[in-house]
């Protein structure tokens, strides 16, 4: 497909003809009978163009143009009229119209204008995404610590997805940082100035779910003494984060699906539809498709929520990040309690690297805080280690330090550790260390 086009015209015959021309040329087309319908389909991330008639009942094409330009001054709007004259064309172009076409027009004239407008829009969207990624690169590294390749990939995926408006499903083990990732998706998006609303679905009693999500009017049920704004409505314009989405009752799954489809909700005890604009980020521990197959989760809602998936790697898959994370959290805990964190002994460091961390970052934070307060040592983590296990952990740390010091330059690492290339490669492979995790961006390869 060549791009997205919204066609606005109150005359059904013209609307259908224009839609047919565009679709035959490979465009994805949505047609609207009024300016209000078109506005409901457009946000700042809309990747296409709008083609609108000027003379329409209610809001005309010039009024629609004003509203679209206020939403995004770089959105191409092509105006079409059978009553056009030079002053109107000049006025439309001054207001920000991309092009002005007078009826009757040939399909070729319209198609040429749409193609040029879409090319412009594509460049604008790509440049915005690149600027956003550049601006947020340093700050996201401060939010999601780690030098490992899995963490580099995760940060890159977050910045790419933050620039879109799609719903996202986050998969990760307990304690891996799913809410932190959701926060980053919100903070580095165009919705950052609007609310981030988090709800743990497993923590809400089933009889309170509907009121919690959708809100209620006064007197909607026994005990409803005043109007209450629900989590979905509170997240309007921003992001709704639903943790442990697999715990959402089936009855509420149906209602959430309707909100995502219609972009409207009704509070309990009210028949008034309220329009909402939000992005939904969900988090899950099990494979949600298994829940679908078991009949505990609706398949249609699954596909609505899972437009894109982010997997958070467990700590055991990025062991080279463990010393950095432990030091960071221990230092934070020490500062909060006005003391200095004790240095790690070689034995403690070996145990950190050898431990599997089933509780992931949450477990590591707990261990770092206890270490900073002197309440326990990491020698208690994971029981006793054999000499061989301690040696393996110490070797992994030595390799990590050398790769970090040499910025991934294998020739320098070989000289520093006095190891032949083949032996170094085997050890790095065994410990899951990758040279690319330590190389500065844009560095030339070395031998």
N, C-alpha and C positions, 0 to 999 in steps of 0.2 A: 504494500500500500504506500501511496505517495505522501499522505498526510491527512490531518483532520480538518474538516470544514463544517461550520455551523451556518445554515441557511435560514434567514428570517424573512418571512413574507406572509401577509395576512390572506393572500389569494392562493387557495390550495392548488390550482392548476399550474400557476407559475412556480410555486414551491416544488411541486413534484417534477416539473420539467427540468428545473435547475439541478435538483438532486440527481435525476437520472443522467444528465450530462456529466456531472462530476463523478458519479460512481462508475460510469463507463470508462472514465479516464483513470480509474484506480484510487480515487480518494475515498476516505471514510466520511460519511455525511450524516449529520443530525439536522433535521428540519424543525423549525419552530414557527408557530402562527403569531407569536407576539414577542415584544422585547423582553417582557417579564420571564417568559420561558427560556429565552436565550441566556439571560443573566444568571439563571439558576444553574446553567451548565458550565460557566466560565469561572475560573479562578486565576491567580497570578501564574500558576504553573501550566496553564492550558497551552499545549504545544502546537495549536493550529491557528486558523484565521476565521473571521466572521464576515459573512456576506449578507448585507441587510438592505431591504427596501427602505426608502425614506418615508413615503406617505403611508402611514398605518394608523388605525384608530388607537386611542390611548397614547402610550409613549411612541413617538415616531423614531425614525432612524437616526436623526440628529441627537435626540435625547439619549438614545441607546449608545451612540458614539461617545457622548459626554461621560456616561457611567462607565463604559469600558476603558476609556482613557484614564479615568480616575483610578480604576482598578489596576491597570498596567499600561503605561504610556507607550510601551513598545509592542503592544498587541496590534497586528495589522487588521484594520476594519475596511472593507470594501463596500461602498454605498451604491445602490442602484435606484434609479427613479425614472418614471415616465414624464415627469414634470420638471426636469432639470433645466437650469439655465446657468450662465456664467457666475452670477453672484452666489448662487447656492453652492456651486462647485468650489468656489474660492472659500466660502465660509466653512464647508466641510473639511477642506484640506487644512485650513487654519486651526480647526478644532482637533486635528490629529488623524484624519482619515488617511488611509494608505492610498486609496484610489477612488475614482468617481466614474461610474459607468451609466450612460443614459440609454433608456429603452427606446426602440428595440435594439438589441445587441446580438451579435453572433456568439455561438458557443466558444469559438476560438478566442474571441476578445476576453470573455470571462475566464477561460482556462489559463490564458497567458498571465492575467493579473493574479489569479490564485497561485499559480506556480511560483511567480516572483515573490509574492507575499510569504509563502511557506518557506522559501529559501531564506528570506530575511529572518523569519521567526525561528527557524532552526539554528541559525547562527547566534541569535540573541540568547536562546536557551542554553546552547553549548557554552557560550562565554560566561553566562551567569554561573553555570555549574563549575567551570574552571576557576572563576574568581572565588567562589564560595569554598571550594576545596583548598585553594591556596591560603585563604584567610584563616581557615580553621585547622590547618594541618598541625601547627604547633600546639594549639589549645587542646585538641583532642588527644594528643600524646600525653598531656598533663592529666587528662581525665581517665584514660585507659592505659595504664603503665605496662611496659613490656618491650623487650627487644627481639622477641622470637618472631619467626616467620608467621605463625598462626595469628599473632596479635597485629602484626603489620597488615595482614590480609583483612582482618576484622575491622580495623580502623578505616582502611580504604573502602570497604563495602559500606560502612556506616555513612561516610561522607557522600558516596555515590547515591545511596538511597535517601539520605536526608534531603537531597536536592529535588526529590520527587514527592508526590502526594499519595503514593500507593500504601495500602495497608500491609503490615509486616508481621510475620510470625517469628518469634525468637525461640530457639530451642537451646536448652542448656541444663546441666545437672544442678542440683541444689547448691546454692552458695556460689555460683559461677559469675554472678553479676548481671542478671537479666534486666533488673530495673535500671542499673547504671547505663547499660547499653540503650535502653529505651529513652532514658533521659538525654543521652547524646544525640539520638535520632531527632529528638524534639529541639534541643538547644542549638543544633547546627542546621536547622531548617528555617524556612520562611515563617514558620508558626512560632518561633521562639518567644515572641512578645506576648503570646496568648497563653491560656492556662495549660499546664500539664497535670492531668488528673489521673491518679493511680488508684486501682481497686483490686484487692486480692479476692478473687472469686471464691476461694476456699474458706474465707473468713466470714462470709455473710450467711446468716441463717436463711434457709430457702424461702420462708414466709416473708422476709424483708427484701428479697432481691428486687422485685418490681419497683417498690418505692425508692430503693437505693439507686437503681439505674435510671428510672424515668421520672422520679419525683411524684408529688401528689398535691391535690387541692385540699383546702380545708374541708373536713367532714367526709373525705373520700372513703374512710373506713374508721372503725372504732379507735379512738386515740389520735386521729389525725386532726389536731387542733389548729393547725395553721398550714399555709402553703409551703411546700418544700421543693427546692430546685434539685433535680436528680443529677447524678454524676455525668450523664451524657450531655445534658443541657449546659452544665457548668463548663464542660470542655469545648463548648462552641467556639470555633475559630482556632482551636489548639489541638491537643493530642489526648486521646483516652487510652490509658495503659491498663489492660486487663491481664493480671497475673494469674497463673494457674487456671487458664481459660477452660481446661478440661472439666473443671468443677461447676461450670455454669449449667443450671438446670435446663432440661429440654424445653420447658415452657418459655423460659426467658431467651433461649436460643432463637426461637421463632420470632420473638418481638425485636431482638437485636438485629436479626436478618432484615426485617422490614425497615428498620431505621437506616441500615446501610444501603438498602435499595432505593428507598423513597427520600432519604435525607430529611425526614420529618419524624417527630415523635408526639405522643399525647400523654400528658400527665394523668395519673390515676384520678378518676373523678372528673375528667374534663373531656370534651369532644373537640377541643380546639387543637388544630395541628400547629406545631412549632417547628419552623425550619432550623436545621442544625448543619453546621459545616465542621467536620472533624476528621482527623485521621485516627485509625484504631491500630494500636500496636498490642499484640497479644504475646504472652509467654507461656510455655508449656514444658513440662519435664518429660512425659512419655511421648511416643510417636502419636500425633493426633489422628493419623490415618488408622491406627489400631483402634482408637476410640470410635471412629466412624464405622469401621467394620463390625465392632461389637454392638453397634446401635446406640451408643451413649452420646454421640455427637453428630449433629446434622451435617451431611455431606455438602449441601449447598452453602451453609455458613462457613464450613472449612475452606472452600474455594474463595469465598469473599474475604476471609481474613488472611489467607495464605497467598497473596499476590506475589510476595517475595519472602524468602526465608533467610534468617541469619542464625548460624550455629556458633555458639560460644564454646571455644575449646576448653576442656577441663584442665586443671593445673598440671595433671600428670602428663599432658601432651605438650607442655611448654615449660619444662623444668628449668631451662636457662633463665626464666623470669623470676624464679623463686627467691634467689638472694636479693635482687632489686626490690621486689615487693615486700619481703620480710623487713628489710632495712627501712623502707619508707614507712610502713605501718608502725614499726617499733619506735621510730623517731617521732611520729605524730603522737603516739601514746605517751612518750616521755615528755614531750612539750606540754601536753595537756596537764600533766601531773608535776610539772616544774622539776624535772630530774633528767639525768643523762641516761640513755639506754646503754647497758653493758655491752661490750664487744662480744661477738660470737667466737666461741672456741672452734678449732678445727673439727672436733668431734660433733659439736652442735650443728655446724654447717653441713657435715656429711649426712647427718640424720635428716636435716631439712630436705636435702636433695634426694635421699633414698625413700622418703615417706611418700605414699600414694595420694595423700590429701583427698579422701573421699568427700570431705565437706568443702573442698575447693577454696576459693579466696576467703570465704567467711571463716573457715577453719584456720587459715593462715593468719588472718587478722587477730583471731582470738589468741593464737600462739604468740604472735608478736607483741600483743598487749601484755600478756603474762610475763614474757621475757623482759619487756621494758620496766615492768614493776617489780621484777625480781621475785615473782610469786612461784615460778617454776622455770625449769630449763627445757630446752628442746630435746635433751637426752631422754625426757619422758615421752616424747612423741613417737609412737609406733613401736615401743618396746625396745629390746636390745638388738643391735645389729652385729652381724658377724664381722670379722676382720675383712673378709673379702668384700662385703657390702660397703663397709666404710672406705676401702681402697677405691672401689668403683666410683663412689660419690665424690671422693677427693679428686680422682682423675678427671671426672666430668667438670668439676669446678676449675681445675687448672687449665683445661682446654678452653672453657668459657672465658676465663680471664685473659688468656693469650689471644684469642680471637678478638676480644673486645679491645685490647691494647693495640693490636695490629690492624684494627678496623677490617678484619676479614681477609687481609693480604696473606695468602697461603705461603708464599715464599718466605715472608718475615716470620710467620708462625713456625715453620719448619726450622728456621735458624734459631729462634728463641727457645724452642723445646728440644732442639737437636734430635728431630725425628725425620725419617725418610717419608716421602710423599705417600707411599702406599700405606704405611703404618698409621700416619695421621688421618688419612681418609677412612680407614677401617674404624679407628677410635671415634671419629666424629659421627660416622654412621651408627655405631653402636649406642652412642649417647644422644642421638637425635639432634645433633648440632649442624646447622647449615650456614655456610659462609655468607650467603646472601643476607642473613639476619643482621650481620655486623658491618656490611658494606655501606658507606655513605651513598646517598642517591646520586646517580650519574657517574659513579666511579668506573674507570676502565677495568677490564678483567686483567688478572695477573696469572702467571704460570707457577 
